[in-house]
């Protein structure tokens, strides 16, 4: 019997549940490794080689290389773990959030200053 | 005996910590937010407790996916600020209260809430940003802090009802501690925000306003709000608000709101803040 997932149909939203967590485990644990400065340096020196040390799917690795955060999330990434990637890149949460909405960072920042995305306008 | 005198709710956005640490609190972007905490800083000076029981969530810092405790109580003597990827925040080490924390753990587990006991842990912005907002930048935090981490990263977090009931068990535990201590309970996180996907940037002022209203005067009914309502209406990360219900559960049925503040935005997030005094 499958579990009920009433949250599955919320537009533009992937809920990081047990299934996503299972799929994303190696991707998120790779992200966790970037908490250490030495690992960040090794990753920056050769991203593909570093990713190949982790039991991630090829799709997950490509999504990381492309910095495609929506794709990473679809493949089991969680935003608090993915934050280690954009922190390594010297980017902010607002930069990453903007990139997932398809807006420029300036437009996104302006939307937030104007009160954020309205729940009616999803 | 120990007694809970007040509850405080506040968001814990990491960018707020960065603004404090980098001396940007007077900038036009941040000034309105910090103005909302001026009253609170004075109130904290006038009402400094012996211990803060601080409910927060870890953000892939102390807990990765290797271990995901739903409720974890920090029983150590001290907790160092964590390096979250850009060096630890320049804030004092948090001094715990091992005796009270262990007492609460034993009491609450015997009330059927199966806590995870943590004797070594670093604390991230979820815990240190609220302390900075309410205390500014002291050389040492002016009281002890018991960190209480709640899983809101992997779905499902505990239900609002479970959190609210847990708050009541924490209160009973505090009140059965023999030493005379003034204890505050803080609930942190929220308010509406979504950090991921095409819907990132979601803010729902109406939801937030109503949540604060009901937290004050109808907490029983509010605790029944299902997870789906939080996610749909307050964003995927808005579900952190269940942690405010732990705080509220530990207070009297009737409380006196002495301060209420709401501001949009701090980075991607709606910031909400309440100070609730227990009516004696």
Interface residues (C-beta under 8 A of the other chain):
Chain A: X6 X7 X10 X11 X12 X13 X14 X15 X16 X17 X18 X21 X25 X28 X29 X31 X32 X34 X35 X40 X69 X70 X73 X78 X79 X80 X81 X83 X84 X87 X88 X92 X93 X94 X96 X97 X98 X100 X101 X102 X108 X111 X112 X113 X115 X116 X117 X118 X119 X122
Chain B: X14 X15 X59 X60 X61 X64 X65 X66 X83 X84 X85 X86 X153 X154 X155 X156 X192 X194 X195 X196 X197 X198 X199 X200 X201 X202 X203 X204 X205 X207 X227 X228 X231 X232 X233 X235 X236 X237 X264 X265 X267 X268 X270
